[in-house]
Amino acid sequence: MTDLSRRSLVKTSLATLALAGIATGTAAPASAIPASAPSAIPLVRKRLTLPTGIATGDVTTDSAVLWSRASGPGRLTAQLQAVDNAGGILRGRYGFNRTIRGPLATDASDFTAKIHAKGLPAGTRFALELTFEDENGPGEAVRGTFSTAPASATGKHDGGTEDARGGGSSSSNPQSFVWTGDTAGQGWGINEELGGMRGYKAMHATKPDFFIHSGDTIYADGPIAATVTEKDGQVWRNIVTEEVSKVAETLKEYRGRHRYNSLDANMRAMFADVPVIAQWDDHETTNNWYPGEILDDPRYTERNVNVLAARGRQAWQENMPIADAAALWRPGTYDAGQYQPARIYRKISRGPQLEIFCLDMRTFKSPNTDGKEPYATSILGQEQVDWLIKEVRTSKATWKVIAADLPLGIIVPDGAVNQESLANRDPGAPLGRELEIAGVLSAFKKYGVKNTVWLTADVHYCAAHHYSPERASFTDFDPFWEFVAGPINAGSFGPSEMDKTFGPEVLFAKAGRFPGESPRDGENQYFGHVDLASDGLFTVSLRNALGATIYSKTLTPQR
């Protein structure tokens, strides 16, 4: 309808009402009618809002992905302004001010949109403002911040100053970051009586430069009820929505799971200030799934996992600020709802001291068996294995962090016999999926790769593991560390048994009091924190959702 026809309709309606009043004897007195009425009544225009907040992701030394979701169709626009640590605008030589018009958000992407901002100055803190614009003009503006990675080991800005360094960084502590996994699992959702998802508030309080979400960003297979009676009789009260009332099967239900998590104020606040490096695991689709699986679960009417995974993957990629062009979902990518593998493993360069190698241990996964095949079965797939070896061995970064969505040595059962991860309960020589990882570790040794650290979540407790060939059945690798952290808002489990094939030693492990324990007290919810100092010291601490450090280890780089 045109503005002219809308104005005509308003005028006609007012005239009709006035005549009706005269006919019934209820017309307004002449004194109440303006001598010169306006020719048209201004219409109230509905501005677009950002109902799930904003996020940034995959931030490197010179680029960032900017993400949000609109309340309706509109074009995403970003305003970037270089600021100092106090939020003051930088001008002159160190100033940076750019407006970027992004893509249209439409119903095809659930009104989400992303801007891949490139050509940004390194080591710079930005004030960010995102808004959506339609025919009524700009809508609600939501503000946040993020910092690009340093271009030099001292953490200095491209222009030679540290005034623009991001939150939590300085010349003596050039970068810090947090990681965890497992959000809103086992029916433990957003409990506002307890302050919501407090783990996100605790992570935010550390002022990290970025956040690795190690998978299980949602629990699509875990319904969330309004109330849950805990083991001790206390009642846990969740915020609930229609989409979390059952297992997710439709695209709308998968999308609704992501919207649900965004209802938490702590998550929204953190994502506005802290860039995300997102991974996906099983619960973005359904528990312990693998491509080609047919579910035997009466809760599902659609039991072809490939169909479910296509919907879950679409919803995940719509809602996660990931940068790799090969991984960006666009409408029409999936044919007839069938799951098709697409690359989401990627490298995030964080300057000369740090690179993140973000794995995908779900897309190319072989079926869950007992894991004792005498030949290699896949957890990464050959293409990803080749990519990982090449990228890690050619990396010039001091530290190579391998972000894995499944642990290496922890036994993760899928039923009485089958295994979900690569460990197979057999302490002997590598078999099945273990052979694939053995090849990766052996290649790292062959090429003289130093300073690799594996970070993961998945098992709902926290731990520190040191792997060494002197304790292992397979010996063709150099020692390395694996740190485990999670859940951040889900039931607690563990600790689990270890598979000795790669010689793990458990230096620390902490879990809740019993399986499935709620996050009520915060002491059984965990995240990891890393401080990377200018001298290369890599300090890992494991912390609970109250912010307390319960374990710490400082690693010295090998030169």
N, C-alpha and C positions, 0 to 999 in steps of 0.2 A: 504494500500500500504506500503511495507517495505521501510526502508531507502535506501537499495540497489537499488530497482526499481526506487525510486525517484531520486537518483543520476544518474542512467542510463538515465532516462528521461531528466534530465537537460542537461547532456553531449550530448545526441543525438540531443536535440533541438538546442543547441549552434552550433553543427557541421552542422546541416541542415541550420541554418541561415548563417553560414560562406560560405557554398557552394553556397547558393542562392546569396550571395553578389558577389562571383566570377563570377557566371553566368551572372549577370546583370552589371558587371563592377564596382560595388560599394564596392568591398572587401577592408578591411582596409589595409593600407600599412604595409610592413613587420616590419617597425620600431615601429608600434603601437602594435605589438603582442609580449607579453612577451616571452623571450627565453625559460623559463621553466614555463609553465602554471600549475596551481594546478590541481590535478587529479579530484577534485570535487568542485563545487560551494557551499559554505555554504548556507543552507536554513534559511530563516527568520522564527523563531519559535514564534507563537502567545501565549503570556502568559495569563493565566486566570486573570480576574479582578473581583473586588467586586463592581458591579454597584449600589447597594443600601446600601452600607455602612455596618456597624456592629452594634450589640446590645448585651447587657447582660440582664438577667432577673431572677426574683424569687431568688434573692441573699439572703442567710441566713447567719448564723454565720460560716458555713463551706462548703457552696456549691454555685454554680452559673451556670446558663445556658448561653452558649456562642453561638451566632447566626450570620450567614451571608448568603449571596446568591452569587453564582458564575456566571460568564458569560458562563459557559459550564460545562461539567462533570469534576469532580475532588474531591479530598479528603480534607476535612476541617482539618486544623492543627492550634493549638493554642499554643502560647508561653506566660506563666505567670511568672512575675517577681515581687517580693515584693519590694516596693519603699517607700520612705518617702514622706512627703507632698510636697517637692520641686522636686520630681521625681528622687531623687538619689537612686541608687540600695542599698538595705540592704543586708549585708553579715554576715557571722558568725552565731551567735545564732539566729538572727532574719531574716536571709536570706531565700528565697524561690524561686526556679527556676525550672519550670517544662514545658516540652513540651508534649502536648497531641494530639495524632492523632485521629481524629474523623471519622464520617461516610462519605461515598461517597455521593456527591450531584449529583443527576441524574434528568432527565427530569420528572420523576414521582413525584418529589417534587418541580418542578419549579426551580431546582438547589439550593434550600435552604438546609441548614444542621445545626444541633445543637450538641453541646457537653455539657453534664451534668458533670461539673467538681466537684468532691467531695473531701473531706479530706483537705479542705483549712484551713489555720490558721484564727482564728477569729480576728476581729478588725484590719484587714490588708488591706492596699491599694495595688493594683496590677496595674502594667503596662501590658497591653494586646496587643498582636499582632496576628491577624488572617490572614491566607492565605489559598488558595486552591492549590493543587498540582496535576498535571497530568503527562503524559509520557514525557512532556517537562520540568518537574521540577516545583519548586515553582513559583507561580504567584505573582501578586501584594500583598503587605502586607499593611494592614490598622491597625492603632494603636488606642487604647483607654485606659480607666482606669475604675476601679470600686473598691468599698471597701466592704469587708464582715462586717457583723454586729458585734458589741462588745459582748464579752462573759461575761462581768461584767457590773454592773450599772455605773461604773466610766468610761467606754469606753476604758478600757485598753486592749492591745494586749495580746494574750496568753502568750507571753514571758515576760510580765510585763513591757512593754514600750509603750509609746504612739507615738513613732516615725513613726509608720506605719499606723496611723489613716487616714481614707479616707477624700476626699475633703469635706470641710464644717463641719467637726466634730472636737471636742476637748473634753478635760476632763470636761469642764464646759457646753458643749453643745453636748452631745454624738451622737445625731442623728437629722437629719432634713429630711423632704421629701415634695414633692409637689403632687398635684392631680388635675385632670380636665377631661374633655371629649369633644367629638364633634369636629372632625377634618375634614375640607373641606366639610362642609355641606351647603345646600341651594344654591349651585352653586358658592360659594365663595371659590376658590381654592388658588393656589400659585400665588401671585401677586408680581413679582420681583421688580416692580417699587416702591413698598412700603417696600421692604426688605424681602419679603416672609412671612412665618408664624412667625410673631414677638413674639407671645406668647411663643413659644418654646425657643426663645432666652432669654426672660425674666425669664422663669423658670430655664434655664441652668445657668443664672447669679447668682442665689441664692446658687449654689453649693450644691444641695441636695444629700443625700445619696441614694435615690431612688425616683421613680416616679410611682404613681398609675394612669393608664389610665382607667377611669371609664366607658368605653364603647363608642360606636360609633367611633371606631378607623378609620373607613372609612364611606363614604356615598354611598353605592353601588346603591341606588335608586335615586341619585341626579346627573343628567348630568351636566357637567362643560363645558361652552362655552368659546370661546376665549375672548369675551368681554361681559360685562353686564352693562347696563345703570342704574345707581343708581337713587334713588328718587329725588335727587337734581340735576340730570343731569350729574354728573361726570361719567366717564367711568372706570370701573374696568377691568383690563386686566389679564387674567389667562394664565399660562402655560397650554397647553392641550396635551393630547395623544389620540390615537384612542380608548382606553378602557374606557375613561371617557365621551365619546360623547353620550352615551345612558345609560339606566339602565342596570346594570350587570345581566346577565342571565347565561352565560356560565362560566365554570371554568376559562378560559382565561381572561374573563372580570373581574371576581372577583379578580384574581391575579393582574390584571392590576391596580386595584384601590389601592392596597397596594404599588405597584411599584410607582404609581403616588405620593403618599404622601412622599415617600423616595426621590423624586426629590428636596424636600425643604432642603436647606443647614442647616437651623436652627435645623430641626428635626434630620438630620443625625449627626450633631455635638453633640446634647444633648444625643442621644441614644448611641453614642460611649463612653460617660463619665458617664451616669446616668442609673443604672439598672431600668428595666421596670417591673411592675406588671400589666399585661394586663387583662382586662375584655372585654366581648363582650355583645352587647345589640341588638337593632333591626336593625340599619342601616348597619351592617355588612352583612345583608341579604336584608331586605326591611322594610319599615316603619311599626312599630307597629305590627309586625307579631307574630303569635303563632303557635305551631305545629298543623298540620292538616288543616290549613287555605287554602282556594282556593281564589285567588286574583280576584277582579273585577276591573282590571286596564288595560286599552287598550294599555299601553306601553309595556306590557309583552306578549310574545308568549308562555312562560312557566308559567302557573299560579298556579301550585301545589307548595305551599311554602315548603313542605318537600324536594322536588327536589332542589329548590333554596337554602334552608338552608344547605343541604349537601355540595353543591359547595362552598357556602360562608364560612361554617365552615372549610372546608378543606383549603381554601386559607388563612383564618385567622390563623389557627394553623400552617400552613407552615411559616407564616411571624411573629409570635409572639414568644418570647423566654420564653415559659412557661415550668415548670419543672415536674409537676406531671405525673408520668408514665402512669397513667390511662387516662391522657388527651392528650398524645402525638399522633398526627395523624400519621399513616403510610399508605403507598399505600395499597389499598385493604380494608381499614377499613369500607368503605361504600359500600353497595351492590347496584348495578344498580343505583347509584346516589340518593338513598333514604336516607333521614335524619334519623339517629339513635342517640338517646341521649347518650352522653358520658360525663363522669364527668370532669368538669373544675373548679368546686369550690374547694378551697384549702386553706391551712394555710401557711403563710410565717413567720417563726420565726426570729425576729430581736433582740434577746437577752432578758435579764430578764426584761426589761422595756416595751417591745413592741412586740405584735404579730398582724399580719394582717389576717383577715378572709375574703377571697375573694369570694363573692357570685356569683351565676349564676341565675339570675332572668328571664331567657329567655327560656332555654332548656326544663324546666318542666312546663311551664306556661299554665294555662287553657285558653280557648277562651275568648276573650274580650266581656264582657257583661256589664250590668249596675252595676254589682258588688254587688247586693243586695240579693243574694241567702241566705236562712236561714241556710245553711250548708257551711262547709269550702270548698273553691275551691283553687287551687294551684297557688302560685307564685314562690315557691321554690321546692315543692314536698316533700313528707314525708321523704324520705331518706336524703335529704339535711337538712331538719329541724332537724332530729335526730342528724346528724353530727354536725351541728352548736351548738346545745345546749350542746352536750357532749364536744366538743372541747373548747368552751368558758368557761364552768363551771370548767373544769379541767386545764385551762390555769393558769400558775403561773406568767405570765407577769403582770406588773403594769397596762398597758393600753391595752385594747382589741379594736382595730380598726376594724369595720365591713365595708368593702368596698362594697357598694351596687350599682348596675347599674341602679336602679330605686329608687326614693324618697319614703318616708313613708307617709307623710301627705299632699303632694302637689297633687292637683287634675290634672290629665293628661288625657284629653279626647281623645277618638278615635271615632270621629264623634259626632253626636248630643246627643247620649244616652250612648254609650259604654265607658268603661274606660280602659286605657292602663296600669296604675299602679294598686296599691291596694286600694287607696282611692276611695270612691264611691259617694261622694257628700252628704252622709247622716251622720250627726253629732252624730247619736245615737250609740247604741251598735254595736260591730263588726259584719259584715256580709261578706259572700263570701271570697275573698282573705284576708280581714282584720282578719278573724278568725285564719288563719295560723300564721300571725305575732303576733297576740295577744297571741297565745300559746308560741311563742318564748320569748316574753317579760315577760310573767308570769313565765316561767321556770327560766329566769335569776334572777327574784326576789326570787323565791323559793330556789334557790341554793346560794343565797347571792352574786351574781356576782357584782363586782364593776368596775367602770371606763370603761364603754363601750362608744364609740363614733362612730356614723354612718357618713360615708362620701359618697357623691354621686355627680352626674352631671345631664345629660339628659335634663334638662328643659331650658337650654340656658340663665340662669342668675345666680347670686350668692346670697346666703342667709345664715342666721344663725337661727336655730330653737331650742327651748328648749321644750321638752315634759315632762309633769308632770300630775300625776293622779288627782291632785286637780282641774285641768281644764277639765278633760276628762270624757267621758261617760263610758269608760272602765278604771277601776282603779287598776287592779291587776298587777301593774308594778312599778318599781322605776324610778325616773326622769333620763333623758339622753339628750344628745345633738345630733343634726344632722346638718352638714354643707354641703352646696351645692356650687359647683363651675363649671363654664363652660359658654359658649363654649370657646374653645381655638382658633378656626379658622372656624367660621360658622356664620349663621345669629343669631341675638339676638332676644329673646322673653321674655315675662313675665313682671312683676311677676304674678304668678298664685294664684288662690284661694286655701285656705287650708281646709282640712277636719278635724273637731274637735274631732273625735272619740278618739284619743290618746292625746288630750289636747296640741297641739302645740301652742307655742307663737313665733311670728316672731319678733326676736330682730333686724334683719337687712335684707334688700333685696335691690338689685340694678340690674337694667336691662338697655337695650338700650332705645333709644327714641321712636322707633316704631317697630312692628313685622317685622322680616326679615332684619333688618338694617345690612349693610355690616360691616366687621371688620376694615374698613379704618382707623378710628382714634385710634383704640386700646383700647379706654376707655370702650367699651361695650363687651370686651372679658375678661374672668376671669379664674384664677386658685387659688387654695388654697395652703397654705404653713404651715407646722407644725414644730415647734422647740420643741424637747423633751430634757429638761435639766437634768443634773445629779441628781437634787433633785426631779425629777418626774414631775415638772411643764410642762404642755402640752399647748403650745401657738399656737393658730390657727389664721392665718391672711388670709384674702381674698384680692387678688391683681388683678390689671388689666394687660393687655398685654404690657403696658409700664413699668411695674414693681412697680407701685405705690400701697401702702397699703391703702385700703379703709375701712377696718374693722379688728379689732383684739380682741381676747378673750383668756384669760389665765385660764385654768382649773387646779384646785388643786386636786391631787389624794386622794381618800378616802382610808384610811388604813384598 
